[in-house]
């Protein structure tokens, strides 16, 4: 898990370094795939459920599952959510980050900041003896206090020998409710936060999820291990 998560995190960092006006999302996807394969791993997303790429790259009002394309070219002011996963020796790592492209608006930066910080509020609750609802409640409270909304239809998840495992890890919930967290569990916490309503819709490609009101969305994710010494973030680049 540690190696898979390290590779996924390093691939995400390489993708983020490539974000600049004029590059296509397909070019970024190629960087991700080549990096993961160079490490002796395989992209977790490529072919997963029929997904055609190695990374999900979601621009502006795209919430998640954006398909990289040569025709999607980044421009100054975009926000770009990149989600990567790597499978190494039978185990998966999964992480995401929303990057600014060039100079972004103050409003967009506030959304990015709030979403990233909500992830860490959730991680703080990923301790032995707490429950899944403690994580979701912490994320939701942080986000809604800043007048944003948490996407309800898509959630975090367990991750390990499979990319998506039980339990589901919603970014909303009630303290003290849900499955109890035990040592050795590995979960992906991934707030998806919208500037406007939490409602989303799926485009005709059956993958791309967008906000119904066309407003911005941000997405941050880490894979976490539940340990007796507290939550350990596995998808950190050393």
The 8 nearest C-alpha neighbors of each residue, nearest first, counted from 0:
[[1, 3, 2, 90, 4, 91, 92, 159],
 [0, 2, 4, 3, 233, 5, 234, 92],
 [1, 3, 5, 4, 0, 6, 87, 92],
 [4, 2, 92, 87, 0, 6, 91, 5],
 [3, 5, 92, 234, 7, 1, 2, 6],
 [6, 4, 2, 8, 7, 3, 234, 1],
 [7, 5, 9, 3, 8, 4, 10, 2],
 [6, 8, 85, 4, 10, 84, 5, 9],
 [9, 7, 11, 5, 234, 10, 6, 236],
 [8, 10, 12, 6, 11, 7, 236, 5],
 [11, 9, 13, 7, 31, 8, 12, 34],
 [12, 10, 14, 8, 9, 13, 83, 15],
 [11, 13, 9, 15, 14, 10, 8, 16],
 [14, 12, 10, 16, 11, 15, 9, 17],
 [15, 13, 11, 17, 12, 16, 27, 31],
 [16, 14, 12, 17, 18, 13, 11, 98],
 [15, 17, 13, 14, 18, 12, 19, 11],
 [16, 18, 14, 15, 19, 13, 27, 22],
 [19, 17, 15, 16, 100, 14, 22, 20],
 [20, 18, 100, 17, 22, 101, 21, 73],
 [19, 21, 74, 73, 75, 22, 100, 101],
 [22, 20, 73, 72, 74, 19, 23, 75],
 [23, 21, 72, 73, 20, 19, 24, 26],
 [24, 22, 72, 26, 25, 69, 71, 73],
 [23, 25, 67, 27, 26, 68, 71, 28],
 [26, 24, 67, 68, 28, 69, 23, 27],
 [27, 25, 29, 23, 24, 28, 30, 22],
 [28, 26, 24, 30, 29, 25, 14, 31],
 [27, 29, 25, 31, 30, 26, 54, 53],
 [28, 30, 26, 32, 27, 31, 33, 25],
 [29, 31, 27, 33, 28, 32, 34, 14],
 [32, 30, 28, 34, 10, 29, 33, 14],
 [31, 33, 29, 35, 34, 30, 53, 36],
 [32, 34, 36, 30, 31, 35, 37, 29],
 [35, 33, 37, 31, 32, 36, 10, 30],
 [36, 34, 32, 38, 37, 40, 33, 41],
 [35, 37, 40, 39, 33, 38, 34, 41],
 [38, 36, 34, 39, 35, 33, 40, 32],
 [37, 39, 36, 35, 40, 34, 6, 41],
 [40, 38, 36, 37, 35, 41, 87, 88],
 [41, 39, 87, 36, 38, 35, 86, 85],
 [40, 42, 86, 36, 85, 35, 43, 87],
 [43, 41, 85, 53, 44, 45, 84, 86],
 [44, 42, 85, 84, 86, 45, 41, 91],
 [43, 45, 47, 53, 42, 46, 84, 54],
 [46, 44, 53, 52, 47, 42, 51, 43],
 [45, 47, 49, 50, 51, 48, 44, 52],
 [48, 46, 44, 49, 50, 45, 43, 51],
 [49, 47, 50, 46, 44, 45, 51, 206],
 [48, 50, 46, 47, 51, 45, 44, 52],
 [51, 49, 46, 47, 48, 45, 52, 44],
 [50, 52, 46, 45, 49, 53, 66, 47],
 [53, 51, 45, 54, 50, 44, 67, 66],
 [54, 52, 45, 44, 42, 32, 28, 31],
 [55, 53, 83, 28, 82, 52, 56, 44],
 [54, 56, 64, 82, 65, 81, 66, 57],
 [57, 55, 81, 65, 80, 67, 54, 66],
 [56, 58, 65, 80, 61, 63, 79, 62],
 [57, 59, 79, 61, 78, 60, 80, 56],
 [60, 58, 215, 78, 61, 77, 216, 79],
 [61, 59, 215, 216, 214, 213, 209, 210],
 [62, 60, 209, 57, 58, 59, 208, 63],
 [61, 63, 209, 216, 208, 60, 57, 210],
 [62, 64, 208, 65, 57, 61, 207, 55],
 [65, 63, 55, 207, 206, 66, 208, 57],
 [64, 66, 57, 56, 207, 55, 63, 67],
 [65, 67, 55, 64, 56, 68, 207, 52],
 [68, 66, 25, 24, 56, 65, 28, 52],
 [67, 69, 25, 70, 71, 24, 66, 23],
 [70, 68, 25, 23, 71, 24, 67, 72],
 [69, 71, 68, 72, 23, 24, 25, 67],
 [72, 70, 68, 23, 69, 24, 73, 67],
 [73, 71, 23, 22, 21, 70, 24, 74],
 [74, 72, 20, 21, 22, 23, 71, 77],
 [75, 73, 20, 77, 21, 76, 72, 100],
 [74, 76, 101, 20, 100, 77, 102, 73],
 [75, 77, 103, 102, 100, 101, 74, 78],
 [78, 76, 100, 75, 74, 59, 79, 99],
 [77, 79, 99, 59, 98, 58, 100, 97],
 [78, 80, 58, 98, 97, 57, 81, 77],
 [81, 79, 97, 57, 96, 56, 218, 98],
 [80, 82, 56, 95, 96, 55, 97, 79],
 [81, 83, 95, 55, 54, 94, 56, 80],
 [84, 82, 54, 94, 93, 7, 11, 95],
 [83, 85, 93, 43, 7, 92, 42, 44],
 [84, 86, 42, 43, 7, 92, 91, 3],
 [87, 85, 91, 41, 90, 43, 40, 3],
 [86, 88, 40, 3, 90, 89, 85, 91],
 [89, 87, 90, 86, 40, 3, 91, 0],
 [88, 90, 87, 160, 86, 91, 161, 159],
 [91, 89, 160, 159, 86, 87, 0, 88],
 [92, 90, 86, 159, 3, 85, 162, 160],
 [91, 93, 4, 3, 85, 84, 7, 0],
 [94, 92, 84, 222, 83, 7, 4, 91],
 [95, 93, 220, 221, 83, 82, 222, 84],
 [94, 96, 82, 220, 219, 81, 83, 218],
 [95, 97, 219, 80, 81, 218, 98, 220],
 [98, 96, 80, 79, 218, 217, 81, 219],
 [99, 97, 79, 78, 80, 96, 100, 15],
 [98, 100, 78, 101, 103, 77, 79, 97],
 [101, 99, 77, 19, 75, 76, 78, 18],
 [100, 102, 75, 76, 19, 99, 103, 20],
 [103, 101, 76, 75, 100, 104, 99, 77],
 [102, 104, 76, 99, 107, 101, 77, 105],
 [105, 103, 107, 106, 108, 76, 102, 109],
 [104, 106, 108, 107, 109, 103, 110, 102],
 [107, 105, 109, 104, 108, 110, 103, 111],
 [108, 106, 110, 104, 109, 105, 103, 111],
 [109, 107, 105, 111, 110, 106, 112, 104],
 [108, 110, 112, 106, 107, 111, 113, 105],
 [111, 109, 107, 113, 108, 112, 114, 106],
 [112, 110, 108, 114, 109, 113, 217, 115],
 [113, 111, 109, 115, 110, 114, 108, 116],
 [112, 114, 116, 110, 111, 115, 117, 109],
 [115, 113, 117, 111, 116, 112, 110, 192],
 [114, 116, 112, 118, 117, 113, 219, 111],
 [115, 117, 119, 113, 118, 114, 112, 120],
 [116, 118, 120, 138, 114, 119, 115, 141],
 [119, 117, 121, 115, 116, 120, 190, 122],
 [118, 120, 122, 116, 121, 117, 123, 115],
 [121, 119, 117, 123, 118, 122, 137, 138],
 [120, 122, 134, 118, 119, 138, 123, 137],
 [121, 123, 119, 125, 124, 120, 118, 230],
 [122, 124, 120, 121, 125, 119, 230, 126],
 [123, 125, 134, 122, 121, 126, 133, 129],
 [126, 124, 122, 123, 230, 134, 225, 129],
 [125, 127, 229, 124, 129, 230, 225, 128],
 [128, 126, 181, 180, 129, 182, 227, 225],
 [127, 129, 180, 179, 126, 181, 130, 125],
 [130, 128, 180, 127, 126, 179, 133, 125],
 [129, 131, 179, 132, 178, 133, 177, 180],
 [130, 132, 177, 133, 134, 178, 168, 179],
 [133, 131, 176, 172, 173, 174, 135, 130],
 [132, 134, 174, 136, 131, 130, 135, 175],
 [135, 133, 121, 124, 137, 132, 131, 136],
 [136, 134, 171, 170, 172, 132, 138, 169],
 [135, 137, 172, 171, 139, 133, 173, 138],
 [138, 136, 134, 140, 121, 135, 139, 120],
 [139, 137, 117, 135, 121, 141, 136, 140],
 [138, 140, 171, 136, 142, 141, 137, 143],
 [139, 141, 137, 143, 142, 138, 144, 136],
 [142, 140, 138, 144, 139, 143, 117, 137],
 [143, 141, 139, 145, 144, 147, 140, 138],
 [142, 144, 146, 145, 147, 140, 141, 148],
 [143, 145, 141, 142, 146, 140, 147, 139],
 [144, 146, 143, 142, 147, 141, 113, 140],
 [147, 145, 143, 144, 142, 148, 194, 195],
 [148, 146, 143, 194, 142, 145, 193, 195],
 [149, 147, 197, 193, 192, 143, 196, 142],
 [148, 150, 192, 197, 191, 151, 193, 139],
 [149, 151, 197, 191, 192, 152, 153, 148],
 [152, 150, 153, 149, 197, 154, 170, 169],
 [151, 153, 150, 154, 199, 198, 197, 169],
 [154, 152, 151, 150, 155, 169, 191, 170],
 [155, 153, 169, 168, 170, 167, 156, 152],
 [154, 156, 168, 188, 189, 187, 169, 167],
 [157, 155, 167, 168, 187, 166, 186, 163],
 [156, 158, 186, 164, 165, 166, 163, 187],
 [157, 159, 162, 163, 186, 164, 185, 161],
 [160, 158, 161, 90, 91, 162, 185, 0],
 [159, 161, 90, 89, 91, 162, 158, 164],
 [162, 160, 159, 163, 158, 164, 91, 90],
 [161, 163, 158, 91, 159, 164, 160, 43],
 [164, 162, 158, 161, 157, 156, 165, 159],
 [165, 163, 157, 158, 156, 161, 166, 162],
 [166, 164, 157, 167, 156, 163, 158, 168],
 [165, 167, 157, 156, 164, 168, 178, 186],
 [166, 168, 156, 165, 155, 169, 157, 154],
 [167, 169, 155, 156, 154, 166, 131, 188],
 [170, 168, 154, 171, 135, 155, 167, 172],
 [171, 169, 135, 138, 190, 139, 154, 168],
 [172, 170, 135, 139, 136, 169, 138, 149],
 [171, 173, 136, 135, 132, 174, 170, 169],
 [174, 172, 132, 136, 176, 175, 133, 135],
 [175, 173, 133, 132, 176, 136, 172, 130],
 [174, 176, 130, 132, 133, 173, 177, 129],
 [177, 175, 132, 174, 173, 130, 131, 178],
 [178, 176, 131, 132, 130, 179, 175, 173],
 [177, 179, 130, 131, 180, 176, 166, 132],
 [180, 178, 130, 129, 128, 181, 177, 131],
 [181, 179, 127, 128, 130, 129, 178, 126],
 [180, 182, 127, 184, 183, 179, 128, 225],
 [183, 181, 226, 225, 184, 227, 127, 180],
 [184, 182, 225, 226, 181, 185, 224, 227],
 [183, 185, 225, 182, 224, 181, 186, 180],
 [186, 184, 224, 223, 158, 157, 225, 183],
 [187, 185, 157, 223, 158, 222, 156, 188],
 [186, 188, 222, 156, 155, 221, 157, 223],
 [189, 187, 155, 220, 221, 186, 222, 168],
 [190, 188, 220, 155, 219, 187, 191, 118],
 [189, 191, 170, 218, 219, 118, 192, 114],
 [192, 190, 218, 150, 217, 149, 189, 193],
 [191, 193, 149, 217, 216, 148, 150, 190],
 [194, 192, 216, 148, 195, 147, 197, 215],
 [193, 195, 147, 215, 214, 216, 148, 192],
 [194, 196, 193, 214, 147, 148, 197, 212],
 [197, 195, 198, 148, 193, 194, 212, 210],
 [196, 198, 150, 148, 149, 193, 199, 195],
 [199, 197, 196, 211, 210, 150, 200, 151],
 [200, 198, 210, 211, 209, 208, 197, 201],
 [199, 201, 209, 208, 211, 210, 202, 198],
 [200, 202, 208, 207, 205, 209, 206, 203],
 [203, 201, 207, 204, 205, 208, 200, 206],
 [202, 204, 205, 201, 206, 207, 200, 208],
 [203, 205, 206, 202, 207, 201, 66, 208],
 [206, 204, 203, 202, 201, 207, 208, 64],
 [207, 205, 204, 64, 208, 201, 202, 65],
 [206, 208, 65, 64, 202, 201, 205, 209],
 [207, 209, 201, 62, 63, 200, 61, 64],
 [210, 208, 61, 62, 199, 200, 60, 211],
 [209, 211, 199, 213, 212, 60, 198, 214],
 [210, 212, 199, 213, 198, 200, 209, 196],
 [211, 213, 210, 214, 195, 196, 198, 199],
 [214, 212, 210, 60, 211, 215, 209, 61],
 [213, 215, 60, 212, 194, 195, 210, 216],
 [216, 214, 60, 59, 194, 193, 213, 217],
 [215, 217, 193, 60, 62, 192, 194, 59],
 [216, 218, 192, 191, 97, 111, 80, 114],
 [219, 217, 191, 190, 97, 80, 96, 192],
 [220, 218, 96, 95, 189, 115, 190, 97],
 [221, 219, 189, 95, 94, 188, 96, 187],
 [222, 220, 94, 187, 234, 188, 223, 232],
 [221, 223, 187, 186, 233, 234, 93, 232],
 [224, 222, 232, 186, 185, 231, 233, 187],
 [225, 223, 185, 231, 230, 184, 226, 183],
 [224, 226, 230, 182, 184, 183, 126, 185],
 [227, 225, 182, 229, 228, 230, 183, 224],
 [228, 226, 229, 182, 127, 225, 126, 230],
 [229, 227, 226, 230, 126, 231, 225, 127],
 [228, 230, 226, 126, 227, 231, 225, 127],
 [231, 229, 225, 125, 224, 126, 226, 223],
 [230, 232, 224, 223, 233, 229, 225, 226],
 [233, 231, 223, 234, 222, 235, 230, 224],
 [232, 234, 223, 222, 4, 235, 1, 231],
 [235, 233, 4, 8, 5, 221, 232, 222],
 [236, 234, 233, 8, 237, 232, 5, 4],
 [235, 237, 8, 9, 5, 234, 12, 6],
 [236, 235, 5, 9, 234, 8, 233, 6]]
